[in-house]
Amino acid sequence: MAISARRTQEFVPIKEVRDGVVVLKDGSLRQVILATSTNLFLKSADEQHAIIYQFQSFLNTLDFPTQISIQSRRLDIRPYLLTLEKRMAEEGEPLLKLQTREYIEFIRNFTEQVAIMTKTFFVIVPYTEIAIHTDTGVLGKLLGKRRDASAVSVAFEEKRSQLEERVSVVQEGLARCGIKSAPLGTEEVVEVFYKVFNPGELQGKIAIS
């Protein structure tokens, strides 16, 4: 009995990424927002309560679902070491060259013994259009499928406009909590999902400018 192999893409609900917006196969949209983190332990007790209360209020004001995703990955220290090695090669002072070499060895040995992790925080904002039931009687048959499709489907730009409004609400709520955020562009979104489906790959360079 032969079992036909299915491509990995068939199990991924993503149809395409257009202008930074994830378009799913069912026609719904998703916007991925990169958010910074805040360390509550570095805040005073009053500041902690204020941030928690503000975040609670932000969640209570949302009238649409959102998803918070946290990705933990081992930090790739190799680009930093390559930069140090380049500077060491260009250094003309023997003492500074020696100190740089010792520092490189220290960093390399330390990262081999201790796994330095980096966390990235994402907020996923969805938009799903509401299905519109059209007349399926004689009039509907006479008008044909074109009008029925136009009544059910909303243009991408119109759906994206609705999505952008939700994104603005989320960003304003996060800002009140002292959290900076920025929607990801197309290349950044592709990189995020590539890392999700290829967890063995190295950490990327996505950051809020």
C-alpha positions in Angstrom: 0.0 0.0 0.0 1.6 3.2 -1.2 1.2 6.4 0.9 1.5 9.6 -1.2 3.8 12.2 0.3 2.2 15.6 0.9 4.2 18.8 0.6 4.9 20.7 3.8 3.2 23.8 2.2 -0.1 21.9 2.2 -0.1 21.9 6.0 0.7 25.6 6.3 -2.5 27.8 6.3 -0.6 30.8 4.8 -1.5 31.7 1.2 0.9 34.6 0.8 2.4 37.6 2.5 1.4 40.9 0.8 2.7 44.3 2.0 3.6 42.9 5.4 0.1 41.3 5.8 -0.3 37.5 6.1 -3.1 36.3 3.9 -4.4 32.9 5.0 -6.0 30.4 2.7 -9.5 31.1 4.1 -9.1 34.7 3.1 -8.6 36.1 6.6 -5.6 38.4 7.4 -3.0 38.6 10.1 -0.6 41.4 11.0 2.5 40.5 13.0 3.6 43.2 15.4 7.0 43.2 17.1 6.9 44.4 20.7 9.6 45.3 23.2 9.7 43.9 26.7 9.8 45.5 30.1 11.3 44.2 33.3 8.9 44.6 36.1 11.5 43.7 38.7 13.4 46.9 37.9 10.3 49.0 38.6 9.0 50.2 42.0 5.9 48.6 43.5 3.7 51.5 42.4 5.1 51.3 38.8 4.5 47.6 38.7 0.9 48.0 39.8 0.3 50.8 37.3 1.7 48.8 34.4 -0.3 45.7 35.3 -3.5 47.7 35.6 -2.8 49.5 32.3 -2.2 46.2 30.6 -5.4 44.7 32.1 -7.4 47.7 30.9 -5.9 47.4 27.4 -6.9 43.8 27.2 -10.4 44.6 28.4 -10.9 47.2 25.7 -10.2 44.8 22.9 -13.3 43.6 21.0 -11.3 41.2 18.8 -9.0 38.3 19.6 -5.3 38.7 19.6 -2.4 36.3 20.1 0.9 36.9 21.9 3.8 34.8 20.8 7.2 34.6 22.5 10.1 33.0 20.6 13.1 31.9 22.6 16.3 31.2 20.6 19.9 30.7 21.4 21.9 33.9 20.5 24.3 33.5 17.6 27.5 35.1 18.9 29.5 34.3 15.7 28.9 37.6 13.9 30.2 39.4 17.0 33.3 37.3 17.2 34.0 37.8 13.5 33.8 41.6 14.0 36.3 41.3 16.9 38.7 39.1 14.9 38.6 41.7 12.1 39.4 44.5 14.5 42.2 42.4 16.0 43.7 41.8 12.6 43.7 45.6 11.9 45.1 46.5 15.3 48.7 47.6 15.2 49.4 47.8 19.0 50.6 44.4 20.2 49.2 44.7 23.7 45.7 45.6 22.4 45.9 42.8 19.9 46.7 40.3 22.7 43.9 41.6 24.9 41.4 41.4 22.0 42.5 37.8 21.4 42.1 36.8 25.0 38.7 38.5 25.1 37.6 36.6 22.0 38.6 33.3 23.6 36.8 34.2 26.8 33.5 35.0 24.9 33.9 31.8 22.8 34.5 29.5 25.8 31.7 31.2 27.9 29.1 30.8 25.2 30.0 27.2 24.7 29.4 26.5 28.3 26.4 28.7 28.9 23.4 28.9 26.5 22.6 32.6 26.1 19.0 33.0 25.0 17.2 35.8 23.4 13.5 36.4 23.5 11.4 38.0 20.8 7.8 39.1 21.5 5.1 39.3 18.8 1.5 40.3 18.9 -0.7 38.8 16.1 -3.7 40.9 15.1 -6.4 39.1 13.0 -9.1 40.2 10.7 -11.7 37.8 9.4 -14.5 39.0 7.2 -18.1 38.1 8.1 -19.8 35.9 5.6 -22.7 37.5 3.8 -25.6 35.3 2.8 -27.0 36.2 -0.6 -30.2 35.4 -2.4 -30.0 31.9 -3.9 -33.4 32.1 -5.5 -34.3 32.8 -9.2 -32.9 36.3 -9.0 -29.6 35.1 -7.6 -29.3 32.5 -10.4 -30.0 35.2 -13.0 -27.4 37.5 -11.7 -24.8 34.7 -11.7 -21.8 33.9 -9.6 -20.0 37.2 -10.2 -22.4 39.3 -8.0 -22.6 36.5 -5.4 -18.8 36.4 -5.1 -18.6 40.2 -4.9 -21.1 40.3 -2.1 -19.3 37.6 0.0 -15.7 38.7 -0.6 -14.3 42.1 0.4 -11.4 43.6 -1.5 -7.9 43.1 0.0 -7.4 46.8 0.5 -10.7 47.2 2.3 -9.9 44.3 4.6 -6.4 45.6 5.2 -7.9 49.0 6.2 -10.0 47.3 8.8 -6.9 45.4 10.0 -4.8 48.5 10.2 -7.5 50.1 12.5 -7.1 47.1 14.9 -3.3 47.3 14.7 -3.5 51.0 15.7 -5.7 50.1 18.7 -3.2 47.4 19.8 -0.2 49.7 19.4 -1.8 52.5 21.3 -2.7 50.1 24.1 0.9 48.8 24.3 2.3 52.3 24.3 0.2 53.2 27.3 2.0 50.2 29.0 5.4 51.6 28.1 5.9 49.0 25.4 7.2 50.0 21.9 5.9 48.2 18.9 6.1 48.1 15.1 4.3 46.1 12.4 6.7 43.8 10.5 7.3 44.2 6.8 7.0 41.5 4.2 10.7 40.3 4.5 10.5 40.4 8.3 7.3 38.4 8.4 8.8 35.8 6.0 11.8 35.5 8.2 9.7 35.0 11.3 7.8 32.1 9.8 10.9 30.7 8.3 12.4 30.5 11.7 9.2 28.9 13.1 9.3 26.1 10.6 13.1 25.8 10.6 13.9 26.0 14.4 17.5 24.9 13.8 18.4 28.0 11.9 20.3 30.9 13.4 18.7 33.9 15.1 17.7 36.7 12.7 18.1 40.4 13.0 14.6 41.6 13.4 14.5 44.7 15.6 12.4 47.8 16.3 14.2 50.8 14.9 
